[in-house]
Amino acid sequence: MIFVPEQHYQNRARFSAVELAKHFGKEVAWSLDGSRIVASGDNPVEVCAAVRRAGLKSDEVVMSYVPFPDEIVLGGAWLAEGEAE
């Protein structure tokens, strides 16, 4: 298990809104300290490949999704897909 340092969340909170807007609707890989986005793409597989090309390992980044400002994200909702059928 990877421990994400508190500094990561503090730095992400200070991230430029203009820069973040470039990644709306994308999966991203943040630096472990949260100070920069090291890769961005349409899906996690694409982002993981970009992370590897950058010479980083999976335990050197934090993956997340950057929602559009008006988008509601229900974490884990996909787990229930198909259960009501």
Backbone as JSON Lines, residues from 0, in Angstrom:
{"i":0,"aa":"M","n":[0.84,-1.16,0.0],"ca":[0.0,0.0,0.0],"c":[0.89,1.24,0.0]}
{"i":1,"aa":"I","n":[0.48,2.25,-0.76],"ca":[1.23,3.49,-0.85],"c":[0.6,4.52,0.1]}
{"i":2,"aa":"F","n":[1.42,5.14,0.88],"ca":[0.96,6.21,1.76],"c":[1.09,7.53,1.02]}
{"i":3,"aa":"V","n":[-0.02,8.26,0.88],"ca":[0.01,9.56,0.2],"c":[0.22,10.63,1.27]}
{"i":4,"aa":"P","n":[1.34,11.35,1.19],"ca":[1.64,12.35,2.21],"c":[0.64,13.51,2.2]}
{"i":5,"aa":"E","n":[0.4,14.08,3.35],"ca":[-0.51,15.23,3.49],"c":[-0.1,16.36,2.54]}
{"i":6,"aa":"Q","n":[1.2,16.51,2.33],"ca":[1.71,17.54,1.44],"c":[1.1,17.4,0.04]}
{"i":7,"aa":"H","n":[0.84,16.18,-0.38],"ca":[0.24,15.94,-1.7],"c":[-1.09,16.69,-1.81]}
{"i":8,"aa":"Y","n":[-1.96,16.53,-0.83],"ca":[-3.27,17.17,-0.87],"c":[-3.17,18.68,-0.74]}
{"i":9,"aa":"Q","n":[-2.24,19.16,0.07],"ca":[-2.03,20.6,0.22],"c":[-1.58,21.21,-1.1]}
{"i":10,"aa":"N","n":[-0.64,20.57,-1.77],"ca":[-0.15,21.08,-3.05],"c":[-1.22,21.02,-4.13]}
{"i":11,"aa":"R","n":[-1.99,19.95,-4.15],"ca":[-3.07,19.86,-5.15],"c":[-4.1,20.95,-4.95]}
{"i":12,"aa":"A","n":[-4.38,21.3,-3.71],"ca":[-5.35,22.36,-3.42],"c":[-4.86,23.72,-3.93]}
{"i":13,"aa":"R","n":[-3.56,23.88,-4.04],"ca":[-2.98,25.13,-4.52],"c":[-2.73,25.12,-6.03]}
{"i":14,"aa":"F","n":[-3.08,24.03,-6.7],"ca":[-2.8,23.9,-8.12],"c":[-3.59,24.94,-8.91]}
{"i":15,"aa":"S","n":[-2.98,25.52,-9.9],"ca":[-3.59,26.56,-10.72],"c":[-4.87,26.06,-11.39]}
{"i":16,"aa":"A","n":[-5.96,26.82,-11.23],"ca":[-7.23,26.45,-11.85],"c":[-7.13,26.46,-13.37]}
{"i":17,"aa":"V","n":[-6.34,27.37,-13.91],"ca":[-6.14,27.45,-15.36],"c":[-5.44,26.18,-15.86]}
{"i":18,"aa":"E","n":[-4.41,25.75,-15.15],"ca":[-3.69,24.54,-15.54],"c":[-4.57,23.31,-15.36]}
{"i":19,"aa":"L","n":[-5.32,23.26,-14.27],"ca":[-6.18,22.11,-14.0],"c":[-7.27,21.98,-15.06]}
{"i":20,"aa":"A","n":[-7.76,23.1,-15.57],"ca":[-8.82,23.09,-16.59],"c":[-8.4,22.34,-17.84]}
{"i":21,"aa":"K","n":[-7.1,22.28,-18.12],"ca":[-6.6,21.55,-19.28],"c":[-6.84,20.05,-19.16]}
{"i":22,"aa":"H","n":[-7.13,19.59,-17.94],"ca":[-7.25,18.15,-17.68],"c":[-8.67,17.73,-17.3]}
{"i":23,"aa":"F","n":[-9.66,18.65,-17.42],"ca":[-11.04,18.29,-17.09],"c":[-11.47,17.07,-17.9]}
{"i":24,"aa":"G","n":[-12.08,16.1,-17.23],"ca":[-12.56,14.89,-17.89],"c":[-11.47,13.88,-18.18]}
{"i":25,"aa":"K","n":[-10.3,14.07,-17.63],"ca":[-9.16,13.19,-17.9],"c":[-8.73,12.45,-16.64]}
{"i":26,"aa":"E","n":[-8.07,11.34,-16.86],"ca":[-7.35,10.63,-15.82],"c":[-5.97,11.26,-15.75]}
{"i":27,"aa":"V","n":[-5.44,11.46,-14.57],"ca":[-4.11,12.06,-14.44],"c":[-3.26,11.29,-13.45]}
{"i":28,"aa":"A","n":[-1.96,11.47,-13.6],"ca":[-0.99,10.95,-12.63],"c":[-0.3,12.17,-12.04]}
{"i":29,"aa":"W","n":[-0.47,12.35,-10.74],"ca":[0.16,13.46,-10.02],"c":[1.51,13.0,-9.48]}
{"i":30,"aa":"S","n":[2.43,13.94,-9.37],"ca":[3.67,13.64,-8.66],"c":[3.3,13.27,-7.23]}
{"i":31,"aa":"L","n":[4.14,12.52,-6.58],"ca":[3.83,12.06,-5.23],"c":[3.6,13.22,-4.27]}
{"i":32,"aa":"D","n":[4.27,14.34,-4.49],"ca":[4.07,15.49,-3.61],"c":[2.9,16.37,-4.04]}
{"i":33,"aa":"G","n":[2.24,16.03,-5.17],"ca":[1.05,16.76,-5.62],"c":[1.33,18.11,-6.25]}
{"i":34,"aa":"S","n":[2.58,18.39,-6.56],"ca":[2.93,19.71,-7.09],"c":[2.79,19.81,-8.62]}
{"i":35,"aa":"R","n":[2.66,18.65,-9.29],"ca":[2.54,18.69,-10.75],"c":[1.83,17.45,-11.27]}
{"i":36,"aa":"I","n":[1.26,17.6,-12.46],"ca":[0.66,16.48,-13.17],"c":[1.72,15.96,-14.11]}
{"i":37,"aa":"V","n":[2.08,14.69,-13.96],"ca":[3.16,14.12,-14.77],"c":[2.65,13.43,-16.03]}
{"i":38,"aa":"A","n":[1.36,13.08,-16.05],"ca":[0.77,12.45,-17.23],"c":[-0.74,12.64,-17.18]}
{"i":39,"aa":"S","n":[-1.37,12.69,-18.35],"ca":[-2.81,12.87,-18.45],"c":[-3.3,12.11,-19.66]}
{"i":40,"aa":"G","n":[-4.51,11.56,-19.58],"ca":[-5.05,10.83,-20.71],"c":[-6.51,10.51,-20.53]}
{"i":41,"aa":"D","n":[-7.07,9.86,-21.54],"ca":[-8.49,9.53,-21.52],"c":[-8.84,8.33,-20.66]}
{"i":42,"aa":"N","n":[-7.85,7.51,-20.33],"ca":[-8.13,6.33,-19.51],"c":[-6.87,5.96,-18.71]}
{"i":43,"aa":"P","n":[-7.05,5.18,-17.66],"ca":[-5.9,4.82,-16.81],"c":[-4.79,4.08,-17.53]}
{"i":44,"aa":"V","n":[-5.13,3.25,-18.5],"ca":[-4.11,2.49,-19.23],"c":[-3.19,3.45,-19.98]}
{"i":45,"aa":"E","n":[-3.79,4.44,-20.63],"ca":[-3.03,5.44,-21.37],"c":[-2.1,6.23,-20.43]}
{"i":46,"aa":"V","n":[-2.63,6.59,-19.27],"ca":[-1.85,7.37,-18.31],"c":[-0.7,6.53,-17.75]}
{"i":47,"aa":"C","n":[-0.97,5.28,-17.43],"ca":[0.09,4.4,-16.91],"c":[1.21,4.22,-17.92]}
{"i":48,"aa":"A","n":[0.86,4.11,-19.19],"ca":[1.88,3.99,-20.24],"c":[2.72,5.27,-20.31]}
{"i":49,"aa":"A","n":[2.09,6.42,-20.18],"ca":[2.82,7.7,-20.2],"c":[3.73,7.83,-18.98]}
{"i":50,"aa":"V","n":[3.27,7.33,-17.85],"ca":[4.09,7.35,-16.63],"c":[5.35,6.51,-16.84]}
{"i":51,"aa":"R","n":[5.17,5.33,-17.41],"ca":[6.34,4.46,-17.68],"c":[7.29,5.11,-18.68]}
{"i":52,"aa":"R","n":[6.73,5.75,-19.73],"ca":[7.59,6.43,-20.71],"c":[8.38,7.57,-20.08]}
{"i":53,"aa":"A","n":[7.81,8.17,-19.04],"ca":[8.5,9.25,-18.32],"c":[9.57,8.72,-17.38]}
{"i":54,"aa":"G","n":[9.68,7.38,-17.31],"ca":[10.7,6.77,-16.47],"c":[10.31,6.65,-15.01]}
{"i":55,"aa":"L","n":[9.02,6.77,-14.73],"ca":[8.53,6.67,-13.35],"c":[7.89,5.31,-13.12]}
{"i":56,"aa":"K","n":[7.83,4.92,-11.85],"ca":[7.16,3.68,-11.45],"c":[5.81,4.04,-10.84]}
{"i":57,"aa":"S","n":[4.94,3.07,-10.77],"ca":[3.58,3.32,-10.27],"c":[3.56,3.82,-8.83]}
{"i":58,"aa":"D","n":[4.58,3.47,-8.04],"ca":[4.59,3.95,-6.65],"c":[5.19,5.35,-6.52]}
{"i":59,"aa":"E","n":[5.45,5.99,-7.66],"ca":[5.98,7.36,-7.64],"c":[4.94,8.39,-8.08]}
{"i":60,"aa":"V","n":[3.7,7.93,-8.32],"ca":[2.63,8.83,-8.74],"c":[1.34,8.49,-7.99]}
{"i":61,"aa":"V","n":[0.4,9.43,-8.04],"ca":[-0.93,9.21,-7.48],"c":[-1.92,9.43,-8.62]}
{"i":62,"aa":"M","n":[-2.69,8.42,-8.92],"ca":[-3.66,8.49,-10.01],"c":[-4.98,9.06,-9.51]}
{"i":63,"aa":"S","n":[-5.61,9.87,-10.36],"ca":[-6.94,10.38,-10.04],"c":[-7.62,10.86,-11.31]}
{"i":64,"aa":"Y","n":[-8.89,11.16,-11.17],"ca":[-9.71,11.69,-12.25],"c":[-9.95,13.16,-11.96]}
{"i":65,"aa":"V","n":[-9.91,14.0,-12.99],"ca":[-10.18,15.43,-12.82],"c":[-11.56,15.71,-13.42]}
{"i":66,"aa":"P","n":[-12.57,15.87,-12.58],"ca":[-13.93,16.09,-13.1],"c":[-14.11,17.51,-13.64]}
{"i":67,"aa":"F","n":[-15.08,17.65,-14.54],"ca":[-15.5,18.97,-14.96],"c":[-16.14,19.66,-13.76]}
{"i":68,"aa":"P","n":[-16.1,20.99,-13.69],"ca":[-16.65,21.69,-12.51],"c":[-18.1,21.35,-12.19]}
{"i":69,"aa":"D","n":[-18.92,21.06,-13.21],"ca":[-20.33,20.75,-12.97],"c":[-20.62,19.25,-12.93]}
{"i":70,"aa":"E","n":[-19.58,18.45,-12.91],"ca":[-19.72,16.99,-12.92],"c":[-19.8,16.45,-11.49]}
{"i":71,"aa":"I","n":[-20.72,15.54,-11.27],"ca":[-20.85,14.88,-9.97],"c":[-20.19,13.51,-10.08]}
{"i":72,"aa":"V","n":[-19.24,13.24,-9.22],"ca":[-18.52,11.97,-9.25],"c":[-18.95,11.14,-8.04]}
{"i":73,"aa":"L","n":[-19.52,9.98,-8.31],"ca":[-19.93,9.07,-7.24],"c":[-18.91,7.95,-7.2]}
{"i":74,"aa":"G","n":[-17.96,8.06,-6.33],"ca":[-16.89,7.06,-6.23],"c":[-17.43,5.67,-5.96]}
{"i":75,"aa":"G","n":[-17.01,4.71,-6.75],"ca":[-17.41,3.33,-6.56],"c":[-18.76,2.97,-7.14]}
{"i":76,"aa":"A","n":[-19.46,3.93,-7.72],"ca":[-20.79,3.64,-8.26],"c":[-20.75,2.57,-9.34]}
{"i":77,"aa":"W","n":[-19.66,2.5,-10.07],"ca":[-19.54,1.51,-11.14],"c":[-19.55,0.09,-10.58]}
{"i":78,"aa":"L","n":[-19.24,-0.07,-9.3],"ca":[-19.23,-1.41,-8.71],"c":[-20.62,-2.05,-8.72]}
{"i":79,"aa":"A","n":[-21.65,-1.2,-8.66],"ca":[-23.01,-1.7,-8.6],"c":[-23.64,-1.89,-9.96]}
{"i":80,"aa":"E","n":[-22.96,-1.5,-11.02],"ca":[-23.51,-1.65,-12.37],"c":[-23.83,-3.11,-12.64]}
{"i":81,"aa":"G","n":[-25.0,-3.31,-13.16],"ca":[-25.4,-4.67,-13.53],"c":[-26.04,-5.45,-12.39]}
{"i":82,"aa":"E","n":[-25.96,-4.98,-11.17],"ca":[-26.54,-5.71,-10.04],"c":[-28.05,-5.62,-10.02]}
{"i":83,"aa":"A","n":[-28.6,-4.53,-10.59],"ca":[-30.05,-4.36,-10.55],"c":[-30.75,-5.13,-11.67]}
{"i":84,"aa":"E","n":[-30.0,-5.69,-12.57],"ca":[-30.6,-6.42,-13.7],"c":[-31.14,-7.76,-13.29]}
